[in-house]
Amino acid sequence: MQVAVVDATSHVHYVNVQVGRMADSSTEILSGLKPTDRLINNPPADLLEGDVVHVVTPARGYNESGFASDADSSDNDGDE
């Protein structure tokens, strides 16, 4: 199995990995990646080795639930 990673110059590289356990929403990777590797989540089929990509930081809500914490969601106007 391979995963797509982005190097420091924003080029794509496909890396061979050894897969461990697989679940519905997660896959255990036993070897092949470093903690500093930047993975491409769901790369398109036409993404090729060496392609240049534009790396963006996801906006809130893209990878987060978007639920406010208890402190953020308190209603201070006294209405119930």
All heavy atoms as a GROMACS GRO file, in nm:
protein
  593
    1MET      N    1   0.085  -0.116   0.000
    1MET     CA    2   0.000   0.000   0.000
    1MET      C    3   0.090   0.123   0.000
    1MET      O    4   0.198   0.123   0.057
    1MET     CB    5  -0.092   0.001   0.122
    1MET     CG    6  -0.183   0.122   0.126
    1MET     SD    7  -0.296   0.126   0.265
    1MET     CE    8  -0.424   0.020   0.202
    2GLN      N    9   0.042   0.229  -0.062
    2GLN     CA   10   0.115   0.355  -0.067
    2GLN      C   11   0.028   0.468  -0.014
    2GLN      O   12  -0.094   0.462  -0.024
    2GLN     CB   13   0.156   0.388  -0.210
    2GLN     CG   14   0.260   0.297  -0.269
    2GLN     CD   15   0.300   0.342  -0.407
    2GLN    OE1   16   0.217   0.386  -0.486
    2GLN    NE2   17   0.428   0.331  -0.437
    3VAL      N   18   0.095   0.571   0.038
    3VAL     CA   19   0.028   0.694   0.077
    3VAL      C   20   0.100   0.808   0.007
    3VAL      O   21   0.218   0.798  -0.027
    3VAL     CB   22   0.026   0.716   0.230
    3VAL    CG1   23  -0.054   0.608   0.299
    3VAL    CG2   24   0.166   0.723   0.286
    4ALA      N   25   0.028   0.918  -0.014
    4ALA     CA   26   0.086   1.036  -0.077
    4ALA      C   27   0.132   1.133   0.031
    4ALA      O   28   0.055   1.166   0.122
    4ALA     CB   29  -0.016   1.103  -0.168
    5VAL      N   30   0.257   1.178   0.021
    5VAL     CA   31   0.311   1.276   0.115
    5VAL      C   32   0.360   1.397   0.037
    5VAL      O   33   0.386   1.389  -0.083
    5VAL     CB   34   0.425   1.218   0.201
    5VAL    CG1   35   0.376   1.103   0.288
    5VAL    CG2   36   0.541   1.173   0.117
    6VAL      N   37   0.373   1.509   0.106
    6VAL     CA   38   0.422   1.633   0.046
    6VAL      C   39   0.555   1.667   0.111
    6VAL      O   40   0.566   1.671   0.234
    6VAL     CB   41   0.321   1.749   0.069
    6VAL    CG1   42   0.373   1.877   0.008
    6VAL    CG2   43   0.186   1.713   0.013
    7ASP      N   44   0.657   1.694   0.028
    7ASP     CA   45   0.787   1.729   0.084
    7ASP      C   46   0.796   1.879   0.113
    7ASP      O   47   0.699   1.953   0.094
    7ASP     CB   48   0.900   1.682  -0.008
    7ASP     CG   49   0.908   1.755  -0.141
    7ASP    OD1   50   0.846   1.861  -0.158
    7ASP    OD2   51   0.980   1.704  -0.230
    8ALA      N   52   0.913   1.924   0.158
    8ALA     CA   53   0.932   2.064   0.198
    8ALA      C   54   0.917   2.162   0.082
    8ALA      O   55   0.890   2.279   0.103
    8ALA     CB   56   1.068   2.081   0.263
    9THR      N   57   0.931   2.112  -0.042
    9THR     CA   58   0.918   2.199  -0.160
    9THR      C   59   0.782   2.183  -0.227
    9THR      O   60   0.765   2.221  -0.343
    9THR     CB   61   1.030   2.172  -0.261
    9THR    OG1   62   1.022   2.036  -0.306
    9THR    CG2   63   1.166   2.199  -0.200
   10SER      N   64   0.686   2.125  -0.156
   10SER     CA   65   0.547   2.106  -0.202
   10SER      C   66   0.533   2.011  -0.319
   10SER      O   67   0.441   2.022  -0.399
   10SER     CB   68   0.482   2.241  -0.233
   10SER     OG   69   0.475   2.320  -0.118
   11HIS      N   70   0.624   1.915  -0.330
   11HIS     CA   71   0.615   1.811  -0.432
   11HIS      C   72   0.557   1.684  -0.370
   11HIS      O   73   0.586   1.650  -0.256
   11HIS     CB   74   0.753   1.780  -0.491
   11HIS     CG   75   0.804   1.887  -0.581
   11HIS    ND1   76   0.868   1.999  -0.534
   11HIS    CD2   77   0.798   1.899  -0.716
   11HIS    CE1   78   0.902   2.076  -0.635
   11HIS    NE2   79   0.860   2.018  -0.747
   12VAL      N   80   0.478   1.613  -0.450
   12VAL     CA   81   0.412   1.490  -0.406
   12VAL      C   82   0.505   1.371  -0.425
   12VAL      O   83   0.573   1.360  -0.527
   12VAL     CB   84   0.283   1.465  -0.486
   12VAL    CG1   85   0.221   1.331  -0.451
   12VAL    CG2   86   0.184   1.578  -0.464
   13HIS      N   87   0.505   1.283  -0.325
   13HIS     CA   88   0.580   1.157  -0.335
   13HIS      C   89   0.492   1.046  -0.280
   13HIS      O   90   0.422   1.064  -0.180
   13HIS     CB   91   0.711   1.164  -0.257
   13HIS     CG   92   0.803   1.270  -0.307
   13HIS    ND1   93   0.872   1.259  -0.425
   13HIS    CD2   94   0.833   1.391  -0.256
   13HIS    CE1   95   0.943   1.369  -0.445
   13HIS    NE2   96   0.920   1.451  -0.344
   14TYR      N   97   0.495   0.932  -0.347
   14TYR     CA   98   0.422   0.815  -0.300
   14TYR      C   99   0.518   0.728  -0.221
   14TYR      O  100   0.627   0.695  -0.268
   14TYR     CB  101   0.359   0.738  -0.417
   14TYR     CG  102   0.241   0.812  -0.473
   14TYR    CD1  103   0.254   0.902  -0.580
   14TYR    CD2  104   0.116   0.796  -0.417
   14TYR    CE1  105   0.146   0.972  -0.629
   14TYR    CE2  106   0.006   0.866  -0.465
   14TYR     CZ  107   0.022   0.953  -0.571
   14TYR     OH  108  -0.086   1.023  -0.618
   15VAL      N  109   0.478   0.692  -0.099
   15VAL     CA  110   0.562   0.618  -0.006
   15VAL      C  111   0.497   0.484   0.024
   15VAL      O  112   0.377   0.478   0.054
   15VAL     CB  113   0.580   0.699   0.125
   15VAL    CG1  114   0.661   0.622   0.226
   15VAL    CG2  115   0.643   0.834   0.096
   16ASN      N  116   0.576   0.377   0.015
   16ASN     CA  117   0.527   0.245   0.053
   16ASN      C  118   0.516   0.236   0.204
   16ASN      O  119   0.608   0.279   0.276
   16ASN     CB  120   0.621   0.135   0.002
   16ASN     CG  121   0.622   0.126  -0.148
   16ASN    OD1  122   0.519   0.144  -0.212
   16ASN    ND2  123   0.737   0.098  -0.205
   17VAL      N  124   0.405   0.184   0.254
   17VAL     CA  125   0.385   0.166   0.397
   17VAL      C  126   0.342   0.023   0.425
   17VAL      O  127   0.286  -0.045   0.340
   17VAL     CB  128   0.278   0.264   0.453
   17VAL    CG1  129   0.324   0.408   0.442
   17VAL    CG2  130   0.145   0.245   0.386
   18GLN      N  131   0.370  -0.020   0.548
   18GLN     CA  132   0.324  -0.151   0.594
   18GLN      C  133   0.202  -0.128   0.680
   18GLN      O  134   0.207  -0.054   0.779
   18GLN     CB  135   0.432  -0.223   0.673
   18GLN     CG  136   0.388  -0.361   0.719
   18GLN     CD  137   0.493  -0.431   0.802
   18GLN    OE1  138   0.598  -0.375   0.833
   18GLN    NE2  139   0.464  -0.554   0.840
   19VAL      N  140   0.091  -0.189   0.641
   19VAL     CA  141  -0.037  -0.170   0.709
   19VAL      C  142  -0.055  -0.275   0.817
   19VAL      O  143  -0.025  -0.393   0.797
   19VAL     CB  144  -0.152  -0.178   0.607
   19VAL    CG1  145  -0.287  -0.169   0.676
   19VAL    CG2  146  -0.138  -0.069   0.503
   20GLY      N  147  -0.105  -0.230   0.932
   20GLY     CA  148  -0.140  -0.320   1.041
   20GLY      C  149  -0.290  -0.345   1.039
   20GLY      O  150  -0.346  -0.387   0.939
   21ARG      N  151  -0.355  -0.313   1.148
   21ARG     CA  152  -0.500  -0.333   1.158
   21ARG      C  153  -0.576  -0.225   1.082
   21ARG      O  154  -0.535  -0.109   1.080
   21ARG     CB  155  -0.543  -0.332   1.304
   21ARG     CG  156  -0.499  -0.458   1.378
   21ARG     CD  157  -0.546  -0.453   1.519
   21ARG     NE  158  -0.431  -0.402   1.596
   21ARG     CZ  159  -0.436  -0.353   1.717
   21ARG    NH1  160  -0.550  -0.347   1.779
   21ARG    NH2  161  -0.329  -0.311   1.777
   22MET      N  162  -0.688  -0.265   1.023
   22MET     CA  163  -0.774  -0.171   0.953
   22MET      C  164  -0.912  -0.176   1.016
   22MET      O  165  -0.965  -0.282   1.044
   22MET     CB  166  -0.782  -0.206   0.805
   22MET     CG  167  -0.650  -0.192   0.732
   22MET     SD  168  -0.657  -0.240   0.560
   22MET     CE  169  -0.747  -0.103   0.492
   23ALA      N  170  -0.969  -0.057   1.040
   23ALA     CA  171  -1.104  -0.045   1.093
   23ALA      C  172  -1.186   0.036   0.994
   23ALA      O  173  -1.138   0.074   0.888
   23ALA     CB  174  -1.102   0.022   1.230
   24ASP      N  175  -1.312   0.062   1.028
   24ASP     CA  176  -1.399   0.136   0.937
   24ASP      C  177  -1.345   0.274   0.903
   24ASP      O  178  -1.352   0.316   0.788
   24ASP     CB  179  -1.539   0.151   0.998
   24ASP     CG  180  -1.614   0.019   1.004
   24ASP    OD1  181  -1.578  -0.072   0.927
   24ASP    OD2  182  -1.707   0.009   1.084
   25SER      N  183  -1.292   0.346   1.000
   25SER     CA  184  -1.250   0.483   0.976
   25SER      C  185  -1.102   0.508   1.004
   25SER      O  186  -1.058   0.623   1.004
   25SER     CB  187  -1.334   0.579   1.060
   25SER     OG  188  -1.312   0.551   1.197
   26SER      N  189  -1.024   0.404   1.030
   26SER     CA  190  -0.882   0.423   1.058
   26SER      C  191  -0.801   0.304   1.011
   26SER      O  192  -0.853   0.193   0.998
   26SER     CB  193  -0.860   0.447   1.207
   26SER     OG  194  -0.897   0.332   1.280
   27THR      N  195  -0.674   0.330   0.984
   27THR     CA  196  -0.581   0.227   0.942
   27THR      C  197  -0.452   0.244   1.020
   27THR      O  198  -0.399   0.354   1.028
   27THR     CB  199  -0.551   0.238   0.791
   27THR    OG1  200  -0.673   0.224   0.719
   27THR    CG2  201  -0.454   0.131   0.746
   28GLU      N  202  -0.403   0.137   1.077
   28GLU     CA  203  -0.277   0.140   1.151
   28GLU      C  204  -0.162   0.125   1.053
   28GLU      O  205  -0.161   0.032   0.972
   28GLU     CB  206  -0.275   0.026   1.254
   28GLU     CG  207  -0.148   0.018   1.334
   28GLU     CD  208  -0.148  -0.101   1.427
   28GLU    OE1  209  -0.199  -0.208   1.390
   28GLU    OE2  210  -0.095  -0.086   1.539
   29ILE      N  211  -0.066   0.217   1.058
   29ILE     CA  212   0.053   0.210   0.974
   29ILE      C  213   0.168   0.165   1.062
   29ILE      O  214   0.204   0.232   1.160
   29ILE     CB  215   0.086   0.347   0.910
   29ILE    CG1  216  -0.031   0.398   0.828
   29ILE    CG2  217   0.214   0.338   0.828
   29ILE    CD1  218  -0.064   0.314   0.707
   30LEU      N  219   0.228   0.050   1.028
   30LEU     CA  220   0.336  -0.006   1.109
   30LEU      C  221   0.472   0.052   1.073
   30LEU      O  222   0.558   0.069   1.160
   30LEU     CB  223   0.338  -0.158   1.095
   30LEU     CG  224   0.211  -0.231   1.139
   30LEU    CD1  225   0.222  -0.380   1.109
   30LEU    CD2  226   0.186  -0.207   1.287
   31SER      N  227   0.494   0.081   0.945
   31SER     CA  228   0.622   0.137   0.904
   31SER      C  229   0.607   0.209   0.770
   31SER      O  230   0.511   0.188   0.697
   31SER     CB  231   0.729   0.027   0.892
   31SER     OG  232   0.695  -0.063   0.788
   32GLY      N  233   0.706   0.294   0.742
   32GLY     CA  234   0.709   0.365   0.615
   32GLY      C  235   0.690   0.515   0.627
   32GLY      O  236   0.721   0.588   0.532
   33LEU      N  237   0.640   0.562   0.741
   33LEU     CA  238   0.618   0.705   0.760
   33LEU      C  239   0.701   0.757   0.877
   33LEU      O  240   0.733   0.683   0.969
   33LEU     CB  241   0.471   0.734   0.789
   33LEU     CG  242   0.373   0.710   0.676
   33LEU    CD1  243   0.231   0.736   0.723
   33LEU    CD2  244   0.407   0.797   0.555
   34LYS      N  245   0.732   0.887   0.869
   34LYS     CA  246   0.798   0.956   0.980
   34LYS      C  247   0.695   1.047   1.046
   34LYS      O  248   0.600   1.091   0.981
   34LYS     CB  249   0.916   1.038   0.928
   34LYS     CG  250   1.023   0.955   0.862
   34LYS     CD  251   1.134   1.042   0.808
   34LYS     CE  252   1.083   1.128   0.699
   34LYS     NZ  253   1.135   1.122   0.569
   35PRO      N  254   0.714   1.080   1.173
   35PRO     CA  255   0.617   1.169   1.240
   35PRO      C  256   0.604   1.305   1.173
   35PRO      O  257   0.502   1.370   1.186
   35PRO     CB  258   0.674   1.183   1.382
   35PRO     CG  259   0.761   1.064   1.401
   35PRO     CD  260   0.815   1.029   1.265
   36THR      N  261   0.704   1.348   1.102
   36THR     CA  262   0.702   1.480   1.038
   36THR      C  263   0.643   1.478   0.897
   36THR      O  264   0.627   1.584   0.836
   36THR     CB  265   0.844   1.538   1.031
   36THR    OG1  266   0.928   1.445   0.961
   36THR    CG2  267   0.899   1.564   1.170
   37ASP      N  268   0.610   1.361   0.844
   37ASP     CA  269   0.552   1.352   0.709
   37ASP      C  270   0.418   1.422   0.702
   37ASP      O  271   0.337   1.413   0.795
   37ASP     CB  272   0.535   1.207   0.666
   37ASP     CG  273   0.666   1.142   0.624
   37ASP    OD1  274   0.762   1.216   0.591
   37ASP    OD2  275   0.672   1.018   0.623
   38ARG      N  276   0.396   1.494   0.593
   38ARG     CA  277   0.267   1.560   0.568
   38ARG      C  278   0.190   1.476   0.467
   38ARG      O  279   0.230   1.464   0.352
   38ARG     CB  280   0.287   1.702   0.516
   38ARG     CG  281   0.358   1.791   0.616
   38ARG     CD  282   0.369   1.934   0.568
   38ARG     NE  283   0.446   1.941   0.444
   38ARG     CZ  284   0.452   2.049   0.367
   38ARG    NH1  285   0.386   2.158   0.400
   38ARG    NH2  286   0.524   2.049   0.257
   39LEU      N  287   0.080   1.417   0.512
   39LEU     CA  288   0.001   1.328   0.428
   39LEU      C  289  -0.104   1.405   0.349
   39LEU      O  290  -0.156   1.507   0.395
   39LEU     CB  291  -0.070   1.223   0.513
   39LEU     CG  292   0.020   1.131   0.594
   39LEU    CD1  293  -0.065   1.038   0.679
   39LEU    CD2  294   0.111   1.052   0.505
   40ILE      N  295  -0.138   1.352   0.232
   40ILE     CA  296  -0.247   1.407   0.154
   40ILE      C  297  -0.369   1.320   0.181
   40ILE      O  298  -0.369   1.201   0.151
   40ILE     CB  299  -0.213   1.408   0.004
   40ILE    CG1  300  -0.091   1.496  -0.021
   40ILE    CG2  301  -0.334   1.457  -0.077
   40ILE    CD1  302  -0.044   1.496  -0.164
   41ASN      N  303  -0.471   1.381   0.238
   41ASN     CA  304  -0.595   1.310   0.269
   41ASN      C  305  -0.677   1.298   0.143
   41ASN      O  306  -0.716   1.398   0.084
   41ASN     CB  307  -0.670   1.388   0.378
   41ASN     CG  308  -0.792   1.315   0.425
   41ASN    OD1  309  -0.803   1.194   0.407
   41ASN    ND2  310  -0.884   1.386   0.485
   42ASN      N  311  -0.703   1.176   0.100
   42ASN     CA  312  -0.787   1.148  -0.017
   42ASN      C  313  -0.734   1.214  -0.145
   42ASN      O  314  -0.801   1.299  -0.205
   42ASN     CB  315  -0.931   1.194   0.012
   42ASN     CG  316  -1.030   1.130  -0.083
   42ASN    OD1  317  -1.001   1.029  -0.144
   42ASN    ND2  318  -1.146   1.189  -0.094
   43PRO      N  319  -0.613   1.175  -0.188
   43PRO     CA  320  -0.557   1.235  -0.309
   43PRO      C  321  -0.638   1.197  -0.433
   43PRO      O  322  -0.691   1.086  -0.442
   43PRO     CB  323  -0.416   1.176  -0.316
   43PRO     CG  324  -0.424   1.049  -0.239
   43PRO     CD  325  -0.527   1.072  -0.132
   44PRO      N  326  -0.649   1.288  -0.530
   44PRO     CA  327  -0.723   1.256  -0.652
   44PRO      C  328  -0.648   1.152  -0.735
   44PRO      O  329  -0.526   1.138  -0.724
   44PRO     CB  330  -0.730   1.390  -0.726
   44PRO     CG  331  -0.618   1.470  -0.670
   44PRO     CD  332  -0.598   1.424  -0.529
   45ALA      N  333  -0.720   1.079  -0.818
   45ALA     CA  334  -0.661   0.971  -0.897
   45ALA      C  335  -0.557   1.021  -0.996
   45ALA      O  336  -0.467   0.947  -1.035
   45ALA     CB  337  -0.772   0.896  -0.970
   46ASP      N  338  -0.568   1.147  -1.039
   46ASP     CA  339  -0.474   1.199  -1.138
   46ASP      C  340  -0.353   1.268  -1.077
   46ASP      O  341  -0.273   1.329  -1.148
   46ASP     CB  342  -0.545   1.293  -1.236
   46ASP     CG  343  -0.605   1.416  -1.168
   46ASP    OD1  344  -0.612   1.420  -1.044
   46ASP    OD2  345  -0.646   1.508  -1.241
   47LEU      N  346  -0.333   1.257  -0.946
   47LEU     CA  347  -0.216   1.315  -0.879
   47LEU      C  348  -0.096   1.225  -0.903
   47LEU      O  349  -0.098   1.107  -0.869
   47LEU     CB  350  -0.243   1.331  -0.729
   47LEU     CG  351  -0.136   1.404  -0.649
   47LEU    CD1  352  -0.126   1.550  -0.693
   47LEU    CD2  353  -0.169   1.397  -0.501
   48LEU      N  354   0.010   1.281  -0.962
   48LEU     CA  355   0.125   1.201  -1.001
   48LEU      C  356   0.246   1.230  -0.913
   48LEU      O  357   0.257   1.337  -0.853
   48LEU     CB  358   0.161   1.230  -1.147
   48LEU     CG  359   0.053   1.201  -1.249
   48LEU    CD1  360   0.097   1.247  -1.387
   48LEU    CD2  361   0.017   1.052  -1.249
   49GLU      N  362   0.338   1.134  -0.909
   49GLU     CA  363   0.465   1.150  -0.840
   49GLU      C  364   0.535   1.275  -0.892
   49GLU      O  365   0.546   1.296  -1.013
   49GLU     CB  366   0.554   1.027  -0.864
   49GLU     CG  367   0.693   1.036  -0.809
   49GLU     CD  368   0.701   1.025  -0.658
   49GLU    OE1  369   0.610   0.968  -0.595
   49GLU    OE2  370   0.800   1.075  -0.602
   50GLY      N  371   0.579   1.362  -0.800
   50GLY     CA  372   0.652   1.482  -0.837
   50GLY      C  373   0.566   1.603  -0.867
   50GLY      O  374   0.619   1.713  -0.887
   51ASP      N  375   0.433   1.587  -0.872
   51ASP     CA  376   0.345   1.702  -0.895
   51ASP      C  377   0.364   1.805  -0.783
   51ASP      O  378   0.391   1.769  -0.668
   51ASP     CB  379   0.197   1.661  -0.896
   51ASP     CG  380   0.152   1.603  -1.029
   51ASP    OD1  381   0.231   1.604  -1.125
   51ASP    OD2  382   0.036   1.556  -1.035
   52VAL      N  383   0.350   1.931  -0.818
   52VAL     CA  384   0.354   2.038  -0.720
   52VAL      C  385   0.213   2.065  -0.672
   52VAL      O  386   0.120   2.071  -0.752
   52VAL     CB  387   0.416   2.167  -0.780
   52VAL    CG1  388   0.412   2.280  -0.679
   52VAL    CG2  389   0.558   2.141  -0.826
   53VAL      N  390   0.196   2.078  -0.540
   53VAL     CA  391   0.064   2.105  -0.482
   53VAL      C  392   0.071   2.233  -0.399
   53VAL      O  393   0.178   2.276  -0.358
   53VAL     CB  394   0.014   1.988  -0.394
   53VAL    CG1  395  -0.011   1.864  -0.478
   53VAL    CG2  396   0.111   1.957  -0.282
   54HIS      N  397  -0.043   2.292  -0.377
   54HIS     CA  398  -0.055   2.411  -0.293
   54HIS      C  399  -0.111   2.365  -0.159
   54HIS      O  400  -0.226   2.320  -0.152
   54HIS     CB  401  -0.147   2.514  -0.358
   54HIS     CG  402  -0.169   2.634  -0.276
   54HIS    ND1  403  -0.072   2.729  -0.254
   54HIS    CD2  404  -0.278   2.677  -0.208
   54HIS    CE1  405  -0.121   2.824  -0.178
   54HIS    NE2  406  -0.245   2.795  -0.148
   55VAL      N  407  -0.032   2.374  -0.054
   55VAL     CA  408  -0.072   2.329   0.079
   55VAL      C  409  -0.149   2.440   0.148
   55VAL      O  410  -0.105   2.555   0.152
   55VAL     CB  411   0.051   2.290   0.163
   55VAL    CG1  412   0.009   2.248   0.303
   55VAL    CG2  413   0.128   2.178   0.095
   56VAL      N  414  -0.267   2.407   0.199
   56VAL     CA  415  -0.350   2.503   0.271
   56VAL      C  416  -0.379   2.450   0.411
   56VAL      O  417  -0.382   2.330   0.433
   56VAL     CB  418  -0.483   2.533   0.198
   56VAL    CG1  419  -0.457   2.597   0.064
   56VAL    CG2  420  -0.565   2.408   0.182
   57THR      N  421  -0.404   2.542   0.503
   57THR     CA  422  -0.446   2.504   0.637
   57THR      C  423  -0.599   2.498   0.637
   57THR      O  424  -0.663   2.594   0.595
   57THR     CB  425  -0.399   2.609   0.740
   57THR    OG1  426  -0.257   2.617   0.732
   57THR    CG2  427  -0.440   2.569   0.880
   58PRO      N  428  -0.656   2.386   0.678
   58PRO     CA  429  -0.802   2.375   0.675
   58PRO      C  430  -0.869   2.478   0.764
   58PRO      O  431  -0.818   2.512   0.871
   58PRO     CB  432  -0.831   2.234   0.724
   58PRO     CG  433  -0.705   2.180   0.775
   58PRO     CD  434  -0.592   2.268   0.732
   59ALA      N  435  -0.982   2.528   0.720
   59ALA     CA  436  -1.061   2.622   0.799
   59ALA      C  437  -1.135   2.545   0.908
   59ALA      O  438  -1.161   2.425   0.895
   59ALA     CB  439  -1.161   2.694   0.710
   60ARG      N  440  -1.169   2.614   1.016
   60ARG     CA  441  -1.243   2.550   1.124
   60ARG      C  442  -1.370   2.487   1.067
   60ARG      O  443  -1.440   2.547   0.987
   60ARG     CB  444  -1.280   2.652   1.231
   60ARG     CG  445  -1.360   2.591   1.344
   60ARG     CD  446  -1.380   2.692   1.458
   60ARG     NE  447  -1.470   2.645   1.557
   60ARG     CZ  448  -1.441   2.554   1.651
   60ARG    NH1  449  -1.321   2.504   1.656
   60ARG    NH2  450  -1.531   2.516   1.740
   61GLY      N  451  -1.396   2.367   1.109
   61GLY     CA  452  -1.514   2.296   1.062
   61GLY      C  453  -1.480   2.192   0.957
   61GLY      O  454  -1.553   2.098   0.936
   62TYR      N  455  -1.366   2.207   0.890
   62TYR     CA  456  -1.326   2.111   0.788
   62TYR      C  457  -1.284   1.980   0.852
   62TYR      O  458  -1.331   1.875   0.814
   62TYR     CB  459  -1.212   2.167   0.703
   62TYR     CG  460  -1.170   2.076   0.592
   62TYR    CD1  461  -1.246   2.065   0.477
   62TYR    CD2  462  -1.055   1.999   0.603
   62TYR    CE1  463  -1.209   1.981   0.376
   62TYR    CE2  464  -1.018   1.914   0.501
   62TYR     CZ  465  -1.094   1.905   0.388
   62TYR     OH  466  -1.056   1.821   0.288
   63ASN      N  467  -1.196   1.988   0.951
   63ASN     CA  468  -1.151   1.867   1.021
   63ASN      C  469  -1.197   1.865   1.166
   63ASN      O  470  -1.161   1.778   1.241
   63ASN     CB  471  -0.998   1.857   1.018
   63ASN     CG  472  -0.949   1.802   0.888
   63ASN    OD1  473  -1.021   1.734   0.818
   63ASN    ND2  474  -0.826   1.833   0.854
   64GLU      N  475  -1.275   1.964   1.208
   64GLU     CA  476  -1.322   1.971   1.345
   64GLU      C  477  -1.474   1.961   1.346
   64GLU      O  478  -1.540   1.991   1.248
   64GLU     CB  479  -1.278   2.103   1.409
   64GLU     CG  480  -1.128   2.119   1.416
   64GLU     CD  481  -1.087   2.253   1.473
   64GLU    OE1  482  -1.169   2.316   1.541
   64GLU    OE2  483  -0.974   2.294   1.448
   65SER      N  484  -1.526   1.924   1.460
   65SER     CA  485  -1.670   1.905   1.469
   65SER      C  486  -1.746   2.036   1.460
   65SER      O  487  -1.861   2.039   1.418
   65SER     CB  488  -1.707   1.835   1.600
   65SER     OG  489  -1.678   1.920   1.710
   66GLY      N  490  -1.685   2.147   1.503
   66GLY     CA  491  -1.752   2.276   1.499
   66GLY      C  492  -1.837   2.304   1.621
   66GLY      O  493  -1.895   2.410   1.632
   67PHE      N  494  -1.847   2.207   1.712
   67PHE     CA  495  -1.925   2.229   1.833
   67PHE      C  496  -1.851   2.325   1.924
   67PHE      O  497  -1.731   2.314   1.944
   67PHE     CB  498  -1.951   2.098   1.907
   67PHE     CG  499  -2.047   2.008   1.836
   67PHE    CD1  500  -2.004   1.891   1.777
   67PHE    CD2  501  -2.182   2.042   1.826
   67PHE    CE1  502  -2.092   1.808   1.711
   67PHE    CE2  503  -2.270   1.959   1.761
   67PHE     CZ  504  -2.226   1.842   1.703
   68ALA      N  505  -1.923   2.420   1.980
   68ALA     CA  506  -1.864   2.515   2.073
   68ALA      C  507  -1.844   2.446   2.207
   68ALA      O  508  -1.922   2.360   2.246
   68ALA     CB  509  -1.954   2.636   2.088
   69SER      N  510  -1.740   2.488   2.279
   69SER     CA  511  -1.720   2.433   2.413
   69SER      C  512  -1.826   2.492   2.505
   69SER      O  513  -1.894   2.588   2.472
   69SER     CB  514  -1.580   2.468   2.464
   69SER     OG  515  -1.570   2.608   2.485
   70ASP      N  516  -1.840   2.437   2.625
   70ASP     CA  517  -1.939   2.486   2.720
   70ASP      C  518  -1.919   2.634   2.750
   70ASP      O  519  -2.014   2.710   2.761
   70ASP     CB  520  -1.934   2.406   2.851
   70ASP     CG  521  -1.986   2.265   2.832
   70ASP    OD1  522  -2.061   2.242   2.735
   70ASP    OD2  523  -1.951   2.179   2.913
   71ALA      N  524  -1.794   2.677   2.760
   71ALA     CA  525  -1.766   2.818   2.789
   71ALA      C  526  -1.806   2.906   2.672
   71ALA      O  527  -1.853   3.017   2.690
   71ALA     CB  528  -1.618   2.836   2.820
   72ASP      N  529  -1.788   2.859   2.549
   72ASP     CA  530  -1.821   2.938   2.430
   72ASP      C  531  -1.970   2.944   2.404
   72ASP      O  532  -2.019   3.039   2.344
   72ASP     CB  533  -1.754   2.879   2.306
   72ASP     CG  534  -1.602   2.893   2.311
   72ASP    OD1  535  -1.554   2.979   2.388
   72ASP    OD2  536  -1.534   2.818   2.240
   73SER      N  537  -2.045   2.846   2.449
   73SER     CA  538  -2.186   2.838   2.413
   73SER      C  539  -2.280   2.886   2.522
   73SER      O  540  -2.400   2.874   2.510
   73SER     CB  541  -2.222   2.694   2.375
   73SER     OG  542  -2.203   2.609   2.486
   74SER      N  543  -2.224   2.941   2.630
   74SER     CA  544  -2.313   2.986   2.738
   74SER      C  545  -2.392   3.109   2.693
   74SER      O  546  -2.343   3.192   2.621
   74SER     CB  547  -2.232   3.017   2.864
   74SER     OG  548  -2.143   3.124   2.839
   75ASP      N  549  -2.515   3.116   2.738
   75ASP     CA  550  -2.606   3.224   2.701
   75ASP      C  551  -2.617   3.316   2.821
   75ASP      O  552  -2.669   3.278   2.924
   75ASP     CB  553  -2.742   3.165   2.663
   75ASP     CG  554  -2.839   3.271   2.615
   75ASP    OD1  555  -2.798   3.387   2.591
   75ASP    OD2  556  -2.956   3.237   2.600
   76ASN      N  557  -2.566   3.439   2.806
   76ASN     CA  558  -2.561   3.530   2.920
   76ASN      C  559  -2.676   3.631   2.923
   76ASN      O  560  -2.674   3.724   3.002
   76ASN     CB  561  -2.428   3.608   2.919
   76ASN     CG  562  -2.311   3.516   2.944
   76ASN    OD1  563  -2.324   3.418   3.016
   76ASN    ND2  564  -2.198   3.546   2.882
   77ASP      N  565  -2.780   3.617   2.839
   77ASP     CA  566  -2.885   3.718   2.838
   77ASP      C  567  -2.999   3.685   2.934
   77ASP      O  568  -3.094   3.761   2.942
   77ASP     CB  569  -2.938   3.741   2.696
   77ASP     CG  570  -3.006   3.618   2.637
   77ASP    OD1  571  -3.021   3.519   2.708
   77ASP    OD2  572  -3.044   3.624   2.519
   78GLY      N  573  -2.991   3.570   3.003
   78GLY     CA  574  -3.092   3.538   3.103
   78GLY      C  575  -3.215   3.469   3.050
   78GLY      O  576  -3.299   3.425   3.125
   79ASP      N  577  -3.231   3.459   2.919
   79ASP     CA  578  -3.348   3.390   2.860
   79ASP      C  579  -3.329   3.240   2.868
   79ASP      O  580  -3.221   3.190   2.857
   79ASP     CB  581  -3.366   3.428   2.713
   79ASP     CG  582  -3.401   3.575   2.696
   79ASP    OD1  583  -3.451   3.634   2.794
   79ASP    OD2  584  -3.379   3.629   2.587
   80GLU      N  585  -3.437   3.168   2.885
   80GLU     CA  586  -3.431   3.023   2.888
   80GLU      C  587  -3.529   2.967   2.791
   80GLU      O  588  -3.630   3.015   2.762
   80GLU     CB  589  -3.462   2.970   3.028
   80GLU     CG  590  -3.366   3.026   3.127
   80GLU     CD  591  -3.289   2.920   3.201
   80GLU    OE1  592  -3.313   2.800   3.180
   80GLU    OE2  593  -3.206   2.955   3.281
   0.00000   0.00000   0.00000
